[in-house]
Amino acid sequence: MYNKQSPYSVNVKKDEEVYICQCGKTLDAPHCDGSHKQTEGIRPLVHIAKKDGEVYVCGCGKSSNMPWCDGSHNH
């Protein structure tokens, strides 16, 4: 999942639940596709949008605020 040099942009609507992959096995990054079921104890992050807009999920694996992008891919 972490092989991009830019973040994943995810459009969200207020109160919408978005499931962000935490196991790294998804084929639909950054969204969870259920691949975590083959892992022990790893579950997706459930993000509930506070407002309409975009959230940015780390694509490089270097963020210090995982799973959210903090701009580390620029350095």
PDB file of N, H, CA, C and O in Angstrom:
ATOM      1  N   MET A   1       0.818  -1.189   0.000  1.00  0.00           N
ATOM      2  CA  MET A   1       0.000   0.000   0.000  1.00  0.00           C
ATOM      3  C   MET A   1       0.862   1.253   0.000  1.00  0.00           C
ATOM      4  O   MET A   1       0.474   2.258  -0.595  1.00  0.00           O
ATOM      5  N   TYR A   2       2.014   1.223   0.647  1.00  0.00           N
ATOM      6  H   TYR A   2       2.330   0.406   1.130  1.00  0.00           H
ATOM      7  CA  TYR A   2       2.848   2.421   0.753  1.00  0.00           C
ATOM      8  C   TYR A   2       3.925   2.407  -0.313  1.00  0.00           C
ATOM      9  O   TYR A   2       5.078   2.075  -0.038  1.00  0.00           O
ATOM     10  N   ASN A   3       3.548   2.768  -1.528  1.00  0.00           N
ATOM     11  H   ASN A   3       2.611   3.038  -1.751  1.00  0.00           H
ATOM     12  CA  ASN A   3       4.520   2.826  -2.608  1.00  0.00           C
ATOM     13  C   ASN A   3       4.310   4.053  -3.487  1.00  0.00           C
ATOM     14  O   ASN A   3       4.871   4.149  -4.578  1.00  0.00           O
ATOM     15  N   LYS A   4       3.502   4.983  -3.006  1.00  0.00           N
ATOM     16  H   LYS A   4       3.046   4.905  -2.120  1.00  0.00           H
ATOM     17  CA  LYS A   4       3.260   6.218  -3.741  1.00  0.00           C
ATOM     18  C   LYS A   4       4.133   7.324  -3.167  1.00  0.00           C
ATOM     19  O   LYS A   4       4.549   7.259  -2.010  1.00  0.00           O
ATOM     20  N   GLN A   5       4.399   8.310  -3.954  1.00  0.00           N
ATOM     21  H   GLN A   5       4.061   8.364  -4.894  1.00  0.00           H
ATOM     22  CA  GLN A   5       5.127   9.479  -3.460  1.00  0.00           C
ATOM     23  C   GLN A   5       4.186  10.663  -3.287  1.00  0.00           C
ATOM     24  O   GLN A   5       4.602  11.821  -3.310  1.00  0.00           O
ATOM     25  N   SER A   6       2.921  10.346  -3.114  1.00  0.00           N
ATOM     26  H   SER A   6       2.583   9.405  -3.096  1.00  0.00           H
ATOM     27  CA  SER A   6       1.905  11.368  -2.857  1.00  0.00           C
ATOM     28  C   SER A   6       0.787  10.714  -2.052  1.00  0.00           C
ATOM     29  O   SER A   6       0.679   9.488  -2.018  1.00  0.00           O
ATOM     30  N   PRO A   7      -0.043  11.526  -1.408  1.00  0.00           N
ATOM     31  CA  PRO A   7      -1.128  10.954  -0.599  1.00  0.00           C
ATOM     32  C   PRO A   7      -2.297  10.484  -1.471  1.00  0.00           C
ATOM     33  O   PRO A   7      -2.433  10.878  -2.629  1.00  0.00           O
ATOM     34  N   TYR A   8      -3.120   9.642  -0.887  1.00  0.00           N
ATOM     35  H   TYR A   8      -3.010   9.322   0.054  1.00  0.00           H
ATOM     36  CA  TYR A   8      -4.396   9.276  -1.480  1.00  0.00           C
ATOM     37  C   TYR A   8      -5.403  10.329  -1.051  1.00  0.00           C
ATOM     38  O   TYR A   8      -5.491  10.652   0.134  1.00  0.00           O
ATOM     39  N   SER A   9      -6.152  10.860  -1.979  1.00  0.00           N
ATOM     40  H   SER A   9      -6.081  10.598  -2.941  1.00  0.00           H
ATOM     41  CA  SER A   9      -7.199  11.829  -1.687  1.00  0.00           C
ATOM     42  C   SER A   9      -8.527  11.075  -1.646  1.00  0.00           C
ATOM     43  O   SER A   9      -8.890  10.388  -2.601  1.00  0.00           O
ATOM     44  N   VAL A  10      -9.239  11.209  -0.540  1.00  0.00           N
ATOM     45  H   VAL A  10      -8.944  11.766   0.236  1.00  0.00           H
ATOM     46  CA  VAL A  10     -10.512  10.517  -0.367  1.00  0.00           C
ATOM     47  C   VAL A  10     -11.605  11.555  -0.149  1.00  0.00           C
ATOM     48  O   VAL A  10     -11.555  12.321   0.814  1.00  0.00           O
ATOM     49  N   ASN A  11     -12.583  11.580  -1.033  1.00  0.00           N
ATOM     50  H   ASN A  11     -12.624  10.957  -1.814  1.00  0.00           H
ATOM     51  CA  ASN A  11     -13.726  12.481  -0.871  1.00  0.00           C
ATOM     52  C   ASN A  11     -14.667  11.898   0.162  1.00  0.00           C
ATOM     53  O   ASN A  11     -14.989  10.710   0.122  1.00  0.00           O
ATOM     54  N   VAL A  12     -15.107  12.736   1.089  1.00  0.00           N
ATOM     55  H   VAL A  12     -14.845  13.700   1.122  1.00  0.00           H
ATOM     56  CA  VAL A  12     -16.013  12.292   2.152  1.00  0.00           C
ATOM     57  C   VAL A  12     -17.181  13.260   2.288  1.00  0.00           C
ATOM     58  O   VAL A  12     -17.090  14.435   1.933  1.00  0.00           O
ATOM     59  N   LYS A  13     -18.256  12.737   2.802  1.00  0.00           N
ATOM     60  H   LYS A  13     -18.330  11.782   3.091  1.00  0.00           H
ATOM     61  CA  LYS A  13     -19.430  13.550   3.118  1.00  0.00           C
ATOM     62  C   LYS A  13     -19.641  13.502   4.624  1.00  0.00           C
ATOM     63  O   LYS A  13     -19.339  12.497   5.268  1.00  0.00           O
ATOM     64  N   LYS A  14     -20.157  14.583   5.177  1.00  0.00           N
ATOM     65  H   LYS A  14     -20.403  15.399   4.654  1.00  0.00           H
ATOM     66  CA  LYS A  14     -20.370  14.683   6.621  1.00  0.00           C
ATOM     67  C   LYS A  14     -21.103  13.442   7.147  1.00  0.00           C
ATOM     68  O   LYS A  14     -22.097  12.995   6.575  1.00  0.00           O
ATOM     69  N   ASP A  15     -20.581  12.905   8.251  1.00  0.00           N
ATOM     70  H   ASP A  15     -19.773  13.268   8.716  1.00  0.00           H
ATOM     71  CA  ASP A  15     -21.113  11.736   8.950  1.00  0.00           C
ATOM     72  C   ASP A  15     -20.916  10.407   8.213  1.00  0.00           C
ATOM     73  O   ASP A  15     -21.349   9.364   8.704  1.00  0.00           O
ATOM     74  N   GLU A  16     -20.275  10.429   7.053  1.00  0.00           N
ATOM     75  H   GLU A  16     -19.924  11.276   6.654  1.00  0.00           H
ATOM     76  CA  GLU A  16     -19.992   9.197   6.315  1.00  0.00           C
ATOM     77  C   GLU A  16     -18.877   8.417   7.011  1.00  0.00           C
ATOM     78  O   GLU A  16     -17.916   9.007   7.506  1.00  0.00           O
ATOM     79  N   GLU A  17     -19.006   7.104   7.047  1.00  0.00           N
ATOM     80  H   GLU A  17     -19.786   6.625   6.645  1.00  0.00           H
ATOM     81  CA  GLU A  17     -17.944   6.239   7.570  1.00  0.00           C
ATOM     82  C   GLU A  17     -17.061   5.789   6.415  1.00  0.00           C
ATOM     83  O   GLU A  17     -17.550   5.303   5.395  1.00  0.00           O
ATOM     84  N   VAL A  18     -15.751   5.957   6.590  1.00  0.00           N
ATOM     85  H   VAL A  18     -15.354   6.352   7.418  1.00  0.00           H
ATOM     86  CA  VAL A  18     -14.774   5.522   5.600  1.00  0.00           C
ATOM     87  C   VAL A  18     -13.843   4.544   6.299  1.00  0.00           C
ATOM     88  O   VAL A  18     -13.353   4.824   7.393  1.00  0.00           O
ATOM     89  N   TYR A  19     -13.597   3.408   5.678  1.00  0.00           N
ATOM     90  H   TYR A  19     -13.995   3.180   4.790  1.00  0.00           H
ATOM     91  CA  TYR A  19     -12.741   2.374   6.266  1.00  0.00           C
ATOM     92  C   TYR A  19     -11.373   2.434   5.591  1.00  0.00           C
ATOM     93  O   TYR A  19     -11.243   2.131   4.405  1.00  0.00           O
ATOM     94  N   ILE A  20     -10.354   2.827   6.358  1.00  0.00           N
ATOM     95  H   ILE A  20     -10.460   3.073   7.322  1.00  0.00           H
ATOM     96  CA  ILE A  20      -8.993   3.003   5.864  1.00  0.00           C
ATOM     97  C   ILE A  20      -8.170   1.758   6.211  1.00  0.00           C
ATOM     98  O   ILE A  20      -8.117   1.348   7.371  1.00  0.00           O
ATOM     99  N   CYS A  21      -7.539   1.169   5.218  1.00  0.00           N
ATOM    100  H   CYS A  21      -7.581   1.501   4.276  1.00  0.00           H
ATOM    101  CA  CYS A  21      -6.730  -0.034   5.417  1.00  0.00           C
ATOM    102  C   CYS A  21      -5.581   0.234   6.383  1.00  0.00           C
ATOM    103  O   CYS A  21      -4.902   1.256   6.284  1.00  0.00           O
ATOM    104  N   GLN A  22      -5.371  -0.682   7.307  1.00  0.00           N
ATOM    105  H   GLN A  22      -5.922  -1.513   7.387  1.00  0.00           H
ATOM    106  CA  GLN A  22      -4.252  -0.602   8.250  1.00  0.00           C
ATOM    107  C   GLN A  22      -3.313  -1.803   8.118  1.00  0.00           C
ATOM    108  O   GLN A  22      -2.231  -1.812   8.705  1.00  0.00           O
ATOM    109  N   CYS A  23      -3.727  -2.818   7.346  1.00  0.00           N
ATOM    110  H   CYS A  23      -4.606  -2.810   6.869  1.00  0.00           H
ATOM    111  CA  CYS A  23      -2.904  -4.027   7.244  1.00  0.00           C
ATOM    112  C   CYS A  23      -1.924  -3.982   6.070  1.00  0.00           C
ATOM    113  O   CYS A  23      -0.953  -4.739   6.043  1.00  0.00           O
ATOM    114  N   GLY A  24      -2.178  -3.093   5.096  1.00  0.00           N
ATOM    115  H   GLY A  24      -2.966  -2.479   5.118  1.00  0.00           H
ATOM    116  CA  GLY A  24      -1.296  -2.980   3.939  1.00  0.00           C
ATOM    117  C   GLY A  24      -1.539  -4.018   2.856  1.00  0.00           C
ATOM    118  O   GLY A  24      -0.783  -4.080   1.887  1.00  0.00           O
ATOM    119  N   LYS A  25      -2.572  -4.830   2.998  1.00  0.00           N
ATOM    120  H   LYS A  25      -3.186  -4.780   3.785  1.00  0.00           H
ATOM    121  CA  LYS A  25      -2.824  -5.897   2.030  1.00  0.00           C
ATOM    122  C   LYS A  25      -3.944  -5.576   1.040  1.00  0.00           C
ATOM    123  O   LYS A  25      -4.187  -6.351   0.115  1.00  0.00           O
ATOM    124  N   THR A  26      -4.616  -4.466   1.219  1.00  0.00           N
ATOM    125  H   THR A  26      -4.419  -3.837   1.971  1.00  0.00           H
ATOM    126  CA  THR A  26      -5.740  -4.134   0.350  1.00  0.00           C
ATOM    127  C   THR A  26      -5.306  -3.966  -1.108  1.00  0.00           C
ATOM    128  O   THR A  26      -4.183  -3.550  -1.393  1.00  0.00           O
ATOM    129  N   LEU A  27      -6.208  -4.293  -2.010  1.00  0.00           N
ATOM    130  H   LEU A  27      -7.121  -4.631  -1.779  1.00  0.00           H
ATOM    131  CA  LEU A  27      -5.980  -4.048  -3.432  1.00  0.00           C
ATOM    132  C   LEU A  27      -6.706  -2.787  -3.879  1.00  0.00           C
ATOM    133  O   LEU A  27      -6.676  -2.431  -5.057  1.00  0.00           O
ATOM    134  N   ASP A  28      -7.361  -2.112  -2.935  1.00  0.00           N
ATOM    135  H   ASP A  28      -7.386  -2.402  -1.978  1.00  0.00           H
ATOM    136  CA  ASP A  28      -8.142  -0.916  -3.217  1.00  0.00           C
ATOM    137  C   ASP A  28      -7.668   0.246  -2.345  1.00  0.00           C
ATOM    138  O   ASP A  28      -8.488   0.958  -1.765  1.00  0.00           O
ATOM    139  N   ALA A  29      -6.374   0.439  -2.249  1.00  0.00           N
ATOM    140  H   ALA A  29      -5.708  -0.139  -2.720  1.00  0.00           H
ATOM    141  CA  ALA A  29      -5.799   1.453  -1.360  1.00  0.00           C
ATOM    142  C   ALA A  29      -6.371   2.823  -1.646  1.00  0.00           C
ATOM    143  O   ALA A  29      -6.571   3.183  -2.806  1.00  0.00           O
ATOM    144  N   PRO A  30      -6.637   3.588  -0.610  1.00  0.00           N
ATOM    145  CA  PRO A  30      -6.391   3.332   0.794  1.00  0.00           C
ATOM    146  C   PRO A  30      -7.573   2.671   1.501  1.00  0.00           C
ATOM    147  O   PRO A  30      -7.556   2.497   2.719  1.00  0.00           O
ATOM    148  N   HIS A  31      -8.600   2.304   0.727  1.00  0.00           N
ATOM    149  H   HIS A  31      -8.614   2.445  -0.263  1.00  0.00           H
ATOM    150  CA  HIS A  31      -9.810   1.724   1.313  1.00  0.00           C
ATOM    151  C   HIS A  31      -9.590   0.269   1.716  1.00  0.00           C
ATOM    152  O   HIS A  31      -8.843  -0.461   1.063  1.00  0.00           O
ATOM    153  N   CYS A  32     -10.238  -0.139   2.784  1.00  0.00           N
ATOM    154  H   CYS A  32     -10.844   0.453   3.314  1.00  0.00           H
ATOM    155  CA  CYS A  32     -10.203  -1.526   3.228  1.00  0.00           C
ATOM    156  C   CYS A  32     -11.010  -2.376   2.251  1.00  0.00           C
ATOM    157  O   CYS A  32     -12.114  -1.993   1.863  1.00  0.00           O
ATOM    158  N   ASP A  33     -10.470  -3.518   1.854  1.00  0.00           N
ATOM    159  H   ASP A  33      -9.574  -3.828   2.170  1.00  0.00           H
ATOM    160  CA  ASP A  33     -11.214  -4.454   1.007  1.00  0.00           C
ATOM    161  C   ASP A  33     -11.455  -5.791   1.708  1.00  0.00           C
ATOM    162  O   ASP A  33     -11.869  -6.763   1.077  1.00  0.00           O
ATOM    163  N   GLY A  34     -11.193  -5.834   3.020  1.00  0.00           N
ATOM    164  H   GLY A  34     -10.857  -5.045   3.533  1.00  0.00           H
ATOM    165  CA  GLY A  34     -11.418  -7.048   3.789  1.00  0.00           C
ATOM    166  C   GLY A  34     -10.217  -7.962   3.880  1.00  0.00           C
ATOM    167  O   GLY A  34     -10.302  -9.021   4.502  1.00  0.00           O
ATOM    168  N   SER A  35      -9.093  -7.583   3.274  1.00  0.00           N
ATOM    169  H   SER A  35      -9.024  -6.723   2.769  1.00  0.00           H
ATOM    170  CA  SER A  35      -7.893  -8.424   3.294  1.00  0.00           C
ATOM    171  C   SER A  35      -7.343  -8.641   4.694  1.00  0.00           C
ATOM    172  O   SER A  35      -6.609  -9.602   4.925  1.00  0.00           O
ATOM    173  N   HIS A  36      -7.690  -7.757   5.641  1.00  0.00           N
ATOM    174  H   HIS A  36      -8.287  -6.977   5.453  1.00  0.00           H
ATOM    175  CA  HIS A  36      -7.198  -7.889   7.016  1.00  0.00           C
ATOM    176  C   HIS A  36      -7.712  -9.159   7.678  1.00  0.00           C
ATOM    177  O   HIS A  36      -7.173  -9.581   8.701  1.00  0.00           O
ATOM    178  N   LYS A  37      -8.730  -9.764   7.120  1.00  0.00           N
ATOM    179  H   LYS A  37      -9.168  -9.421   6.289  1.00  0.00           H
ATOM    180  CA  LYS A  37      -9.286 -10.988   7.712  1.00  0.00           C
ATOM    181  C   LYS A  37      -8.255 -12.115   7.713  1.00  0.00           C
ATOM    182  O   LYS A  37      -8.418 -13.103   8.430  1.00  0.00           O
ATOM    183  N   GLN A  38      -7.201 -11.975   6.919  1.00  0.00           N
ATOM    184  H   GLN A  38      -7.069 -11.173   6.337  1.00  0.00           H
ATOM    185  CA  GLN A  38      -6.131 -12.970   6.878  1.00  0.00           C
ATOM    186  C   GLN A  38      -5.006 -12.624   7.853  1.00  0.00           C
ATOM    187  O   GLN A  38      -3.988 -13.314   7.889  1.00  0.00           O
ATOM    188  N   THR A  39      -5.178 -11.570   8.636  1.00  0.00           N
ATOM    189  H   THR A  39      -6.006 -11.009   8.607  1.00  0.00           H
ATOM    190  CA  THR A  39      -4.165 -11.151   9.604  1.00  0.00           C
ATOM    191  C   THR A  39      -4.707 -11.357  11.011  1.00  0.00           C
ATOM    192  O   THR A  39      -5.902 -11.592  11.193  1.00  0.00           O
ATOM    193  N   GLU A  40      -3.852 -11.271  11.980  1.00  0.00           N
ATOM    194  H   GLU A  40      -2.881 -11.080  11.832  1.00  0.00           H
ATOM    195  CA  GLU A  40      -4.289 -11.436  13.365  1.00  0.00           C
ATOM    196  C   GLU A  40      -4.433 -10.079  14.034  1.00  0.00           C
ATOM    197  O   GLU A  40      -3.442  -9.391  14.277  1.00  0.00           O
ATOM    198  N   GLY A  41      -5.655  -9.699  14.326  1.00  0.00           N
ATOM    199  H   GLY A  41      -6.460 -10.258  14.128  1.00  0.00           H
ATOM    200  CA  GLY A  41      -5.919  -8.516  15.124  1.00  0.00           C
ATOM    201  C   GLY A  41      -5.854  -7.179  14.417  1.00  0.00           C
ATOM    202  O   GLY A  41      -6.160  -6.162  15.041  1.00  0.00           O
ATOM    203  N   ILE A  42      -5.477  -7.122  13.162  1.00  0.00           N
ATOM    204  H   ILE A  42      -5.228  -7.948  12.656  1.00  0.00           H
ATOM    205  CA  ILE A  42      -5.402  -5.842  12.461  1.00  0.00           C
ATOM    206  C   ILE A  42      -6.765  -5.540  11.855  1.00  0.00           C
ATOM    207  O   ILE A  42      -7.339  -6.363  11.142  1.00  0.00           O
ATOM    208  N   ARG A  43      -7.270  -4.361  12.145  1.00  0.00           N
ATOM    209  H   ARG A  43      -6.804  -3.692  12.724  1.00  0.00           H
ATOM    210  CA  ARG A  43      -8.579  -3.936  11.662  1.00  0.00           C
ATOM    211  C   ARG A  43      -8.434  -2.596  10.949  1.00  0.00           C
ATOM    212  O   ARG A  43      -7.473  -1.867  11.198  1.00  0.00           O
ATOM    213  N   PRO A  44      -9.372  -2.263  10.069  1.00  0.00           N
ATOM    214  CA  PRO A  44      -9.302  -0.959   9.410  1.00  0.00           C
ATOM    215  C   PRO A  44      -9.597   0.169  10.395  1.00  0.00           C
ATOM    216  O   PRO A  44     -10.254  -0.036  11.416  1.00  0.00           O
ATOM    217  N   LEU A  45      -9.109   1.342  10.077  1.00  0.00           N
ATOM    218  H   LEU A  45      -8.576   1.509   9.247  1.00  0.00           H
ATOM    219  CA  LEU A  45      -9.454   2.539  10.825  1.00  0.00           C
ATOM    220  C   LEU A  45     -10.802   3.013  10.305  1.00  0.00           C
ATOM    221  O   LEU A  45     -10.980   3.180   9.099  1.00  0.00           O
ATOM    222  N   VAL A  46     -11.742   3.228  11.199  1.00  0.00           N
ATOM    223  H   VAL A  46     -11.597   3.092  12.179  1.00  0.00           H
ATOM    224  CA  VAL A  46     -13.050   3.741  10.817  1.00  0.00           C
ATOM    225  C   VAL A  46     -13.014   5.250  11.039  1.00  0.00           C
ATOM    226  O   VAL A  46     -12.924   5.717  12.175  1.00  0.00           O
ATOM    227  N   HIS A  47     -13.085   5.996   9.959  1.00  0.00           N
ATOM    228  H   HIS A  47     -13.158   5.616   9.037  1.00  0.00           H
ATOM    229  CA  HIS A  47     -13.074   7.462  10.035  1.00  0.00           C
ATOM    230  C   HIS A  47     -14.484   7.954   9.753  1.00  0.00           C
ATOM    231  O   HIS A  47     -15.078   7.607   8.732  1.00  0.00           O
ATOM    232  N   ILE A  48     -15.014   8.758  10.655  1.00  0.00           N
ATOM    233  H   ILE A  48     -14.531   9.040  11.484  1.00  0.00           H
ATOM    234  CA  ILE A  48     -16.324   9.376  10.457  1.00  0.00           C
ATOM    235  C   ILE A  48     -16.092  10.844  10.140  1.00  0.00           C
ATOM    236  O   ILE A  48     -15.592  11.607  10.967  1.00  0.00           O
ATOM    237  N   ALA A  49     -16.466  11.222   8.923  1.00  0.00           N
ATOM    238  H   ALA A  49     -16.871  10.603   8.251  1.00  0.00           H
ATOM    239  CA  ALA A  49     -16.208  12.584   8.451  1.00  0.00           C
ATOM    240  C   ALA A  49     -16.995  13.604   9.253  1.00  0.00           C
ATOM    241  O   ALA A  49     -18.194  13.444   9.482  1.00  0.00           O
ATOM    242  N   LYS A  50     -16.309  14.647   9.674  1.00  0.00           N
ATOM    243  H   LYS A  50     -15.335  14.777   9.488  1.00  0.00           H
ATOM    244  CA  LYS A  50     -16.942  15.723  10.430  1.00  0.00           C
ATOM    245  C   LYS A  50     -17.600  16.752   9.510  1.00  0.00           C
ATOM    246  O   LYS A  50     -18.474  17.511   9.930  1.00  0.00           O
ATOM    247  N   LYS A  51     -17.160  16.762   8.238  1.00  0.00           N
ATOM    248  H   LYS A  51     -16.451  16.146   7.897  1.00  0.00           H
ATOM    249  CA  LYS A  51     -17.725  17.695   7.261  1.00  0.00           C
ATOM    250  C   LYS A  51     -17.463  17.157   5.860  1.00  0.00           C
ATOM    251  O   LYS A  51     -16.644  16.256   5.676  1.00  0.00           O
ATOM    252  N   ASP A  52     -18.152  17.707   4.888  1.00  0.00           N
ATOM    253  H   ASP A  52     -18.816  18.440   5.038  1.00  0.00           H
ATOM    254  CA  ASP A  52     -17.894  17.359   3.493  1.00  0.00           C
ATOM    255  C   ASP A  52     -16.506  17.849   3.112  1.00  0.00           C
ATOM    256  O   ASP A  52     -16.077  18.909   3.569  1.00  0.00           O
ATOM    257  N   GLY A  53     -15.808  17.098   2.289  1.00  0.00           N
ATOM    258  H   GLY A  53     -16.157  16.237   1.919  1.00  0.00           H
ATOM    259  CA  GLY A  53     -14.498  17.538   1.825  1.00  0.00           C
ATOM    260  C   GLY A  53     -13.605  16.376   1.447  1.00  0.00           C
ATOM    261  O   GLY A  53     -14.076  15.333   0.995  1.00  0.00           O
ATOM    262  N   GLU A  54     -12.313  16.568   1.637  1.00  0.00           N
ATOM    263  H   GLU A  54     -11.930  17.415   2.005  1.00  0.00           H
ATOM    264  CA  GLU A  54     -11.320  15.551   1.317  1.00  0.00           C
ATOM    265  C   GLU A  54     -10.473  15.260   2.547  1.00  0.00           C
ATOM    266  O   GLU A  54     -10.198  16.147   3.355  1.00  0.00           O
ATOM    267  N   VAL A  55     -10.067  14.004   2.674  1.00  0.00           N
ATOM    268  H   VAL A  55     -10.291  13.283   2.018  1.00  0.00           H
ATOM    269  CA  VAL A  55      -9.055  13.631   3.659  1.00  0.00           C
ATOM    270  C   VAL A  55      -7.898  13.045   2.865  1.00  0.00           C
ATOM    271  O   VAL A  55      -8.092  12.476   1.791  1.00  0.00           O
ATOM    272  N   TYR A  56      -6.705  13.190   3.399  1.00  0.00           N
ATOM    273  H   TYR A  56      -6.548  13.652   4.272  1.00  0.00           H
ATOM    274  CA  TYR A  56      -5.505  12.735   2.698  1.00  0.00           C
ATOM    275  C   TYR A  56      -4.837  11.636   3.504  1.00  0.00           C
ATOM    276  O   TYR A  56      -4.390  11.847   4.632  1.00  0.00           O
ATOM    277  N   VAL A  57      -4.782  10.463   2.902  1.00  0.00           N
ATOM    278  H   VAL A  57      -5.145  10.292   1.986  1.00  0.00           H
ATOM    279  CA  VAL A  57      -4.206   9.281   3.535  1.00  0.00           C
ATOM    280  C   VAL A  57      -2.794   9.088   2.993  1.00  0.00           C
ATOM    281  O   VAL A  57      -2.565   9.162   1.786  1.00  0.00           O
ATOM    282  N   CYS A  58      -1.851   8.838   3.900  1.00  0.00           N
ATOM    283  H   CYS A  58      -2.037   8.778   4.881  1.00  0.00           H
ATOM    284  CA  CYS A  58      -0.449   8.660   3.526  1.00  0.00           C
ATOM    285  C   CYS A  58      -0.306   7.568   2.474  1.00  0.00           C
ATOM    286  O   CYS A  58      -0.898   6.495   2.591  1.00  0.00           O
ATOM    287  N   GLY A  59       0.474   7.848   1.462  1.00  0.00           N
ATOM    288  H   GLY A  59       0.955   8.719   1.367  1.00  0.00           H
ATOM    289  CA  GLY A  59       0.757   6.867   0.416  1.00  0.00           C
ATOM    290  C   GLY A  59       2.204   6.412   0.415  1.00  0.00           C
ATOM    291  O   GLY A  59       2.547   5.432  -0.246  1.00  0.00           O
ATOM    292  N   CYS A  60       3.073   7.126   1.162  1.00  0.00           N
ATOM    293  H   CYS A  60       2.795   7.922   1.700  1.00  0.00           H
ATOM    294  CA  CYS A  60       4.506   6.821   1.141  1.00  0.00           C
ATOM    295  C   CYS A  60       4.973   6.000   2.338  1.00  0.00           C
ATOM    296  O   CYS A  60       6.030   5.372   2.285  1.00  0.00           O
ATOM    297  N   GLY A  61       4.187   6.002   3.420  1.00  0.00           N
ATOM    298  H   GLY A  61       3.328   6.513   3.463  1.00  0.00           H
ATOM    299  CA  GLY A  61       4.562   5.257   4.618  1.00  0.00           C
ATOM    300  C   GLY A  61       5.485   5.994   5.563  1.00  0.00           C
ATOM    301  O   GLY A  61       5.973   5.403   6.527  1.00  0.00           O
ATOM    302  N   LYS A  62       5.742   7.279   5.314  1.00  0.00           N
ATOM    303  H   LYS A  62       5.346   7.759   4.532  1.00  0.00           H
ATOM    304  CA  LYS A  62       6.687   8.042   6.137  1.00  0.00           C
ATOM    305  C   LYS A  62       6.027   9.003   7.117  1.00  0.00           C
ATOM    306  O   LYS A  62       6.718   9.634   7.916  1.00  0.00           O
ATOM    307  N   SER A  63       4.718   9.125   7.073  1.00  0.00           N
ATOM    308  H   SER A  63       4.156   8.612   6.424  1.00  0.00           H
ATOM    309  CA  SER A  63       4.019  10.081   7.923  1.00  0.00           C
ATOM    310  C   SER A  63       4.214   9.757   9.399  1.00  0.00           C
ATOM    311  O   SER A  63       4.229   8.590   9.789  1.00  0.00           O
ATOM    312  N   SER A  64       4.363  10.791  10.213  1.00  0.00           N
ATOM    313  H   SER A  64       4.351  11.740   9.896  1.00  0.00           H
ATOM    314  CA  SER A  64       4.427  10.592  11.663  1.00  0.00           C
ATOM    315  C   SER A  64       3.027  10.694  12.271  1.00  0.00           C
ATOM    316  O   SER A  64       2.870  10.646  13.491  1.00  0.00           O
ATOM    317  N   ASN A  65       2.023  10.833  11.423  1.00  0.00           N
ATOM    318  H   ASN A  65       2.151  10.871  10.432  1.00  0.00           H
ATOM    319  CA  ASN A  65       0.635  10.932  11.863  1.00  0.00           C
ATOM    320  C   ASN A  65      -0.231   9.913  11.116  1.00  0.00           C
ATOM    321  O   ASN A  65      -1.318  10.244  10.644  1.00  0.00           O
ATOM    322  N   MET A  66       0.255   8.680  11.011  1.00  0.00           N
ATOM    323  H   MET A  66       1.138   8.411  11.394  1.00  0.00           H
ATOM    324  CA  MET A  66      -0.440   7.653  10.240  1.00  0.00           C
ATOM    325  C   MET A  66      -1.853   7.450  10.740  1.00  0.00           C
ATOM    326  O   MET A  66      -2.078   7.511  11.948  1.00  0.00           O
ATOM    327  N   PRO A  67      -2.812   7.213   9.866  1.00  0.00           N
ATOM    328  CA  PRO A  67      -2.649   6.982   8.443  1.00  0.00           C
ATOM    329  C   PRO A  67      -2.726   8.259   7.615  1.00  0.00           C
ATOM    330  O   PRO A  67      -2.749   8.203   6.385  1.00  0.00           O
ATOM    331  N   TRP A  68      -2.767   9.398   8.278  1.00  0.00           N
ATOM    332  H   TRP A  68      -2.749   9.443   9.277  1.00  0.00           H
ATOM    333  CA  TRP A  68      -2.958  10.667   7.586  1.00  0.00           C
ATOM    334  C   TRP A  68      -1.645  11.212   7.036  1.00  0.00           C
ATOM    335  O   TRP A  68      -0.588  11.043   7.645  1.00  0.00           O
ATOM    336  N   CYS A  69      -1.720  11.853   5.901  1.00  0.00           N
ATOM    337  H   CYS A  69      -2.578  11.990   5.406  1.00  0.00           H
ATOM    338  CA  CYS A  69      -0.546  12.457   5.273  1.00  0.00           C
ATOM    339  C   CYS A  69      -0.127  13.691   6.073  1.00  0.00           C
ATOM    340  O   CYS A  69      -0.964  14.518   6.436  1.00  0.00           O
ATOM    341  N   ASP A  70       1.178  13.807   6.346  1.00  0.00           N
ATOM    342  H   ASP A  70       1.858  13.135   6.052  1.00  0.00           H
ATOM    343  CA  ASP A  70       1.711  14.991   7.013  1.00  0.00           C
ATOM    344  C   ASP A  70       2.728  15.733   6.135  1.00  0.00           C
ATOM    345  O   ASP A  70       3.440  16.619   6.607  1.00  0.00           O
ATOM    346  N   GLY A  71       2.782  15.357   4.854  1.00  0.00           N
ATOM    347  H   GLY A  71       2.204  14.637   4.471  1.00  0.00           H
ATOM    348  CA  GLY A  71       3.698  16.015   3.928  1.00  0.00           C
ATOM    349  C   GLY A  71       5.086  15.416   3.897  1.00  0.00           C
ATOM    350  O   GLY A  71       5.957  15.954   3.213  1.00  0.00           O
ATOM    351  N   SER A  72       5.335  14.318   4.612  1.00  0.00           N
ATOM    352  H   SER A  72       4.627  13.881   5.168  1.00  0.00           H
ATOM    353  CA  SER A  72       6.666  13.708   4.651  1.00  0.00           C
ATOM    354  C   SER A  72       7.165  13.268   3.283  1.00  0.00           C
ATOM    355  O   SER A  72       8.373  13.177   3.064  1.00  0.00           O
ATOM    356  N   HIS A  73       6.242  12.993   2.358  1.00  0.00           N
ATOM    357  H   HIS A  73       5.261  13.066   2.536  1.00  0.00           H
ATOM    358  CA  HIS A  73       6.657  12.568   1.019  1.00  0.00           C
ATOM    359  C   HIS A  73       7.406  13.672   0.272  1.00  0.00           C
ATOM    360  O   HIS A  73       8.055  13.402  -0.739  1.00  0.00           O
ATOM    361  N   ASN A  74       7.321  14.918   0.761  1.00  0.00           N
ATOM    362  H   ASN A  74       6.793  15.137   1.582  1.00  0.00           H
ATOM    363  CA  ASN A  74       8.000  16.053   0.124  1.00  0.00           C
ATOM    364  C   ASN A  74       9.468  16.192   0.554  1.00  0.00           C
ATOM    365  O   ASN A  74      10.193  17.019   0.001  1.00  0.00           O
ATOM    366  N   HIS A  75       9.908  15.399   1.526  1.00  0.00           N
ATOM    367  H   HIS A  75       9.318  14.728   1.975  1.00  0.00           H
ATOM    368  CA  HIS A  75      11.261  15.568   2.057  1.00  0.00           C
ATOM    369  C   HIS A  75      12.155  14.424   1.680  1.00  0.00           C
ATOM    370  O   HIS A  75      13.330  14.411   2.049  1.00  0.00           O
TER     371      HIS A  75
END
